[in-house]
Amino acid sequence: WDFPESKNAQVQTNAFYDGSHLIRINSELVVNVSRMVWLYTVVLLLEDITSVADFRDIVSLNTLKNKFLKDIKNDTDEGAAYLQECFLSLDTKKALNTFVITFYESALVFIMMHEIGHILELDDQTCEELNIISSQSEVSLQEKKIKAEENADLIGHIYSNEYVGEPNFFNMGPILVVLAISINRSAIQIQTDHPSIKNRYESVESKIFDGKNPMDIIHTRKLLYKMNRELQNEECWNDEDKNWWMNMIGKVE
C-alpha cells in the first residue's frame, strides 16, 4: 500500500464483522525497514565476530554494509544474494539470517501493533491492563494527538517484545523502524501534532534498554553509534539534523 510521504501506516478504525481491522503500511517503509535491519545486523556481526571470522566473511560483510548504506540513501537495490551464498561461511550466514528474521519480524509487529494501539489506547480496560493513560485524558487536540502516538509506540513495543519472547534479548525492531522513518526526512527534531522522530527514537531506545545488563547496554549503544555515524556520513539526514541521534547514545569509540 502506498500513501503520501507523511503517512507511513494507517489502521481502519471501523472493524469488520469479525472484529478485525485493516492495517495499511506504506511499501516504502517496509523496504526501508528491511534495509535498516540488514545494516544493523551486519554492523553487529562485524563488531562481534571480527576476531574469529574468516577473512572472506569480513570482506563480504563490509561489502554488504556499504551496499545497504547506498541502498538506504539512494532507494536502490543492488542485490546481495551472491555474497551470502558464495562467500559467507555457513556459521556467519546462519547468524546473519537468524538476526535479520528476528529483527525484521519484531519491527513489523511493532508497526502493526502501533496502528492497533490507536484503537486499544481509547479503551479503559486495555489502558488499565497495559498501565497507560489514554490520550482522551488530555485537554487540547494537539496534546491528544501526541499522547495517542506515544501510547501507540508503547503498545507496539510491548507486543513486539512479547513476539520476540526473550527478556534478555535486545529487541531492536522498534528502534530500527524509527530510524527507517527518519531517512531523507527533514525536521527530525521538530514536534508537530506527532512527537518528533528524535523523541520517538529516544523513547523506544529507553524501553529497549530497560532492565538490561549495563555492559550489554554499552555494547548496543556502540553498535547504534557506529551504524548512525555511517548513515550520517552517507548524508541520510540534513545538515540541520546532524547528530540528532547522539544525545542519549553519547560518543562511544
Disulfide bonds with the S-S distance in Angstrom:
none
